[in-house]
Amino acid sequence: MELNSIKDAFDGVIKKQTLSSSKCEEVIEQIIQEIEQTLSGLKSSQPDHKIILGELKTKLMEIAPLGQLERTQKELNLVLSKYTKLLEKNFNPDISKSYRNVDFDIHTINQIVASHFYREGMFDVADFFVNEAHEEYIMDSKRHYFEMYEILESMKSRDLGPALKWATTNREKLRENGSDIELKLHRLQFMKILQHGSRDEALKYGQTNFSSFANQHLPEIQKLMTCLLWAGKLESSPYSEFLSPAHWAELAHELAQQFCNLLGESYNSPLRVTIAAGVQALPTLLKLMNVMNGKRHEWQSMKQLPPVDLGIDFQFHSIFVCPVTRDEASEDNPPMLMPCGHVLCKQSITKLSKNNTRLFKCPYCPTDVEVGQCRQLHF
């Protein structure tokens, strides 16, 4: 909504500026013509200069009275001023107001930044950062990401050798994760051979590499082997979908995900996710800060920030926030399921039941609840 209002205000400035500019250009053109005509008249004879200049002044005032030009400029300045104020309101340049003093471990921060550069393939930048920060131990992760980018670069040039070698080496771990990426790599290689090589070579490759996957993926293997009958005319076959270039891009993406997974790392850079979440939460924090200042409360004195809804894209695991205290559940304060089906945190139940000494009413329904009937809820 804020961006829409800003766009509308900007469009208003452009419209007003366009009208103002066109009107001024038209007036200036008329003024130039009148002055040129007057100069020509002065050169052609010996007229009374005062009379001619008086006539010129009268004509210029008729073309564009000074008040009209001033009004046009004032209208432009007015919409421009409103647009500037709207920008200041929605894009507060002093985001430091939402900052709270938090103790950070500088070594952890350096590790996060360096790891981000390595996982993004910016190896020279990462090495320079590590040397400047004197955190050489972080360079241990470089080797893994360097291997991943070598594999991905090879896939861009349609070379599956490094990818297949990695998948074969990590076969057991990949299967434990439920990944069939090795079969997908063999499928791409099989179709590449069949499309650009010979039918016999493709048949031999399939017999050698598909047999270990037959128990779980027999229907797909049967389709691949049927492609042999369409050698030389795969584009017009019922299996032309196997030739789609999109498979290469999708498999490269999946390989990067599985590679990070085996390293115990998330595919998305934690630094990138953190910054994206911060950008989304910043407007809410700035509004909260303004409310605190309006009530003359110290922003730094808040012990806990209110929940900020960042959307499903930033939900990576199950969490529970107690509807009574707004505290997030923890091991010491787990979610408890009441007999009526509603859930509160353990500390809220303890408080409502006066330290587990009496019945209490569920905050959501009129059910009387006994503490002994509540059961810890596991997500």
C-alpha positions in Angstrom: 0.0 0.0 0.0 2.8 2.4 0.9 4.5 1.8 -2.5 1.3 2.4 -4.4 0.7 5.8 -2.7 4.4 6.7 -3.4 3.9 5.7 -7.1 0.7 7.8 -7.3 2.5 10.8 -5.8 5.4 10.4 -8.2 3.1 10.1 -11.2 1.4 13.3 -10.0 4.8 15.1 -9.9 5.6 13.9 -13.4 2.2 15.0 -14.8 2.4 18.4 -13.2 6.0 18.9 -14.3 5.1 17.8 -17.9 2.2 20.3 -18.0 4.3 23.0 -16.5 7.2 22.4 -18.9 5.1 22.3 -22.0 3.3 25.5 -21.0 6.5 27.3 -20.2 8.1 26.2 -23.5 5.1 27.5 -25.4 5.3 30.8 -23.6 9.0 31.2 -24.0 8.7 30.5 -27.8 6.1 33.2 -28.1 8.3 35.6 -26.1 11.3 34.9 -28.3 9.3 35.6 -31.5 8.0 38.9 -30.2 11.5 40.0 -29.1 12.9 39.0 -32.5 10.2 40.9 -34.4 10.8 44.0 -32.2 14.6 43.9 -32.9 13.9 43.6 -36.6 11.6 46.7 -36.4 14.2 48.7 -34.6 16.8 48.0 -37.2 14.6 48.8 -40.2 13.8 52.4 -39.4 14.3 55.1 -36.8 11.2 54.6 -34.6 10.5 55.9 -31.1 12.2 53.4 -28.9 10.1 54.1 -25.9 6.9 53.5 -27.8 8.1 50.2 -29.3 9.5 48.9 -26.0 6.2 49.9 -24.3 4.2 47.9 -26.9 6.6 44.9 -26.5 6.0 45.0 -22.7 2.2 45.0 -23.2 2.4 42.1 -25.6 4.6 40.1 -23.2 2.2 40.7 -20.4 -0.6 39.5 -22.5 1.3 36.3 -23.5 2.2 35.3 -20.0 1.4 37.5 -17.0 3.9 37.1 -14.2 1.3 35.8 -11.8 0.4 33.0 -14.2 4.0 31.8 -14.4 4.4 32.1 -10.6 1.1 30.1 -10.1 2.4 27.3 -12.4 5.6 27.1 -10.5 3.9 27.1 -7.1 1.6 24.2 -8.2 4.7 22.2 -9.2 6.5 23.0 -6.0 3.4 22.0 -4.0 3.1 18.5 -5.4 6.9 18.1 -5.2 6.8 19.1 -1.6 4.1 16.5 -0.8 6.0 13.8 -2.6 9.2 14.6 -0.6 7.3 14.4 2.7 5.7 11.1 1.7 9.2 9.7 0.9 10.5 10.9 4.3 7.5 9.3 6.0 7.7 5.9 4.4 11.5 5.7 3.9 12.9 6.8 7.2 16.6 7.3 6.5 17.6 6.9 10.1 17.1 3.2 10.5 19.6 3.2 13.4 16.6 4.3 15.6 15.3 0.7 15.4 18.7 -0.7 16.5 19.1 -2.2 19.9 22.4 -2.8 21.7 23.1 -6.5 21.4 26.4 -8.2 22.1 27.7 -10.0 19.1 30.5 -12.5 18.8 32.8 -10.9 16.2 34.3 -14.3 15.3 30.8 -15.7 14.6 29.9 -12.7 12.4 33.1 -13.1 10.4 32.4 -16.7 9.9 28.9 -16.0 8.6 30.1 -13.3 6.2 33.0 -15.4 4.9 30.8 -18.4 4.5 28.3 -16.3 2.5 31.0 -15.2 0.1 32.2 -18.8 -0.4 28.8 -20.3 -1.0 28.1 -17.5 -3.5 31.2 -18.5 -5.4 33.0 -15.2 -4.6 36.2 -16.9 -3.6 38.7 -14.0 -4.1 36.5 -11.7 -2.1 36.1 -14.3 0.7 39.9 -15.0 0.8 40.6 -11.2 1.1 38.0 -10.8 3.8 39.4 -13.8 5.8 42.9 -12.4 5.6 41.9 -9.0 6.6 39.8 -10.3 9.6 42.7 -12.8 10.5 40.2 -15.6 10.6 42.2 -18.1 8.5 40.5 -21.1 10.1 37.3 -20.2 8.1 39.0 -21.1 4.9 38.4 -24.8 5.6 34.9 -24.4 4.1 36.4 -23.0 0.9 37.4 -26.5 -0.4 33.8 -27.8 -0.3 32.2 -24.9 -2.0 35.0 -24.8 -4.6 34.2 -28.4 -5.4 30.5 -27.6 -5.7 31.1 -24.7 -8.2 33.5 -26.8 -10.3 30.7 -29.4 -10.6 28.1 -26.7 -11.5 30.5 -25.1 -14.1 31.0 -28.5 -15.7 27.3 -29.0 -15.9 26.9 -25.7 -17.7 29.2 -27.0 -20.4 27.2 -30.3 -20.5 29.9 -32.3 -18.8 28.4 -34.6 -16.2 31.6 -36.4 -15.2 32.4 -34.5 -12.0 28.7 -34.5 -10.9 28.4 -38.3 -11.4 31.7 -38.9 -9.5 30.4 -36.8 -6.6 27.0 -38.6 -6.6 28.7 -42.1 -6.7 31.0 -41.2 -3.8 28.1 -40.0 -1.7 25.6 -42.6 -2.8 24.7 -44.0 0.6 24.2 -40.5 2.2 22.1 -39.4 -0.7 19.8 -42.5 -0.4 19.5 -41.9 3.3 18.2 -38.4 2.5 15.7 -39.9 0.0 17.5 -38.3 -3.0 17.4 -39.9 -6.4 19.8 -37.4 -7.9 22.3 -40.0 -9.1 19.6 -41.7 -11.3 18.7 -38.2 -12.7 22.3 -37.6 -13.6 22.5 -41.0 -15.3 19.3 -40.2 -17.2 20.7 -36.9 -18.5 23.9 -38.7 -19.6 22.0 -41.5 -21.2 19.9 -39.1 -23.2 23.0 -37.1 -24.2 24.6 -40.2 -25.5 21.5 -41.3 -27.4 21.0 -37.9 -28.9 24.6 -37.3 -30.0 26.1 -40.8 -30.0 25.0 -44.2 -31.0 22.2 -46.5 -30.0 24.5 -49.3 -29.0 26.6 -47.0 -26.8 23.5 -45.7 -25.1 22.2 -49.3 -24.5 25.5 -50.3 -23.0 25.5 -47.2 -20.7 21.9 -47.9 -19.6 22.7 -51.6 -18.8 25.7 -50.6 -16.8 24.2 -47.8 -14.7 20.4 -48.3 -14.4 20.4 -51.8 -12.9 21.0 -50.7 -9.4 17.9 -48.5 -9.5 15.5 -51.0 -11.0 13.9 -52.0 -7.7 12.5 -48.5 -7.0 12.5 -46.8 -10.4 11.6 -49.6 -12.9 8.8 -47.6 -14.8 11.1 -44.7 -15.5 14.0 -46.9 -16.5 11.6 -48.8 -18.9 10.7 -45.4 -20.5 14.3 -44.5 -20.9 15.1 -47.9 -22.6 12.1 -47.4 -24.9 13.8 -44.2 -26.1 16.3 -46.5 -27.9 13.6 -47.3 -30.4 13.4 -43.7 -31.4 17.1 -43.1 -31.9 17.6 -40.3 -34.5 14.0 -39.0 -34.2 13.7 -38.4 -30.4 12.4 -34.8 -31.0 9.2 -36.3 -32.5 8.9 -39.2 -30.1 6.5 -39.5 -27.1 9.6 -39.1 -24.9 10.8 -35.8 -26.3 10.2 -34.2 -22.8 13.4 -36.0 -21.7 15.4 -33.7 -24.0 14.2 -30.5 -22.4 17.1 -28.1 -21.5 15.1 -27.3 -18.3 16.3 -30.6 -16.8 19.9 -29.4 -16.8 19.0 -26.2 -14.8 16.7 -28.0 -12.4 19.3 -30.7 -11.7 22.0 -28.2 -11.1 19.8 -26.5 -8.6 19.0 -29.8 -6.9 22.6 -30.8 -6.8 23.6 -27.5 -5.1 20.8 -28.2 -2.5 22.0 -31.8 -1.9 25.6 -30.7 -1.7 24.9 -28.1 1.0 22.6 -30.7 2.8 25.5 -33.2 3.0 27.7 -30.4 4.4 25.1 -29.8 7.1 24.5 -26.3 5.6 21.3 -24.7 4.4 21.0 -24.1 0.7 20.1 -20.4 1.2 22.8 -18.3 2.7 21.9 -17.5 6.3 23.2 -14.0 5.8 21.0 -13.4 2.8 17.9 -14.8 4.7 18.7 -12.7 7.8 19.0 -9.5 5.8 15.8 -10.2 3.8 13.9 -10.9 7.1 15.3 -7.7 8.6 14.3 -5.6 5.6 10.8 -7.0 5.8 10.6 -6.4 9.6 12.2 -3.0 9.6 9.0 -0.9 8.9 7.2 -2.6 11.9 10.2 -2.0 14.2 10.4 1.7 13.1 6.7 2.1 13.8 7.1 0.5 17.2 10.0 2.7 18.0 7.9 5.8 17.2 5.1 4.5 19.4 7.6 4.0 22.3 9.0 7.5 21.8 5.5 9.0 21.7 4.7 7.4 25.1 8.1 8.4 26.4 9.2 4.9 26.9 12.9 4.0 26.4 13.3 1.8 23.3 16.3 0.1 24.7 14.4 -0.9 27.9 12.2 -3.4 26.1 13.0 -6.9 27.2 11.3 -8.6 24.3 10.1 -7.6 20.9 6.5 -8.3 19.8 6.0 -11.1 17.2 6.6 -9.8 13.7 4.8 -11.9 11.0 7.3 -12.4 8.1 5.2 -14.8 6.1 5.6 -18.5 5.3 8.8 -18.0 3.4 10.6 -17.4 6.7 9.1 -20.3 8.6 11.8 -23.0 8.7 10.6 -25.1 11.6 7.5 -25.5 13.8 7.1 -22.9 16.6 4.4 -22.1 19.1 3.7 -18.7 20.6 1.5 -18.7 23.7 -1.7 -16.7 23.0 -1.7 -15.5 26.6 1.8 -14.3 27.3 3.0 -14.0 23.7 6.1 -15.9 24.7 7.6 -18.5 22.3 7.5 -22.0 23.6 10.8 -23.5 24.8 12.1 -26.7 26.5 11.5 -25.1 29.9 8.1 -23.7 28.8 6.6 -26.2 26.4 3.2 -26.1 24.7 0.5 -27.9 26.6 -2.6 -29.4 25.1 -5.8 -28.9 27.2 -8.7 -31.4 27.2 -10.8 -28.9 25.2 -8.3 -28.9 22.3 -6.8 -25.5 22.9 -3.0 -25.0 23.6 -1.2 -22.8 26.1 2.3 -22.7 27.3 3.1 -24.4 30.6 3.9 -21.2 32.5 0.5 -19.7 31.5 -1.3 -22.8 32.8 0.7 -22.6 36.0 -0.3 -19.0 36.5 -3.9 -19.5 35.7 -4.2 -22.5 38.0 -2.5 -20.7 40.9 0.6 -22.9 40.8 -1.4 -26.0 39.8 -3.7 -25.8 42.9 -7.1 -25.3 41.3 -9.3 -25.6 38.2 -9.2 -22.8 35.7 -11.2 -21.7 32.7 -9.7 -22.0 29.2 -9.2 -18.4 27.8 -10.8 -19.5 24.5 -13.9 -21.4 25.7 -15.8 -21.9 29.0 -14.3 -25.3 29.7 -13.1 -25.9 33.2 -9.6 -27.4 33.0 -7.7 -29.5 35.5 -3.9 -29.3 35.3 -3.6 -33.1 35.5 -5.5 -33.3 32.2 -3.1 -31.2 30.3 -0.5 -33.0 28.1 2.7 -31.7 26.6 2.4 -31.2 22.9 5.3 -32.3 20.6 5.6 -30.9 17.1 
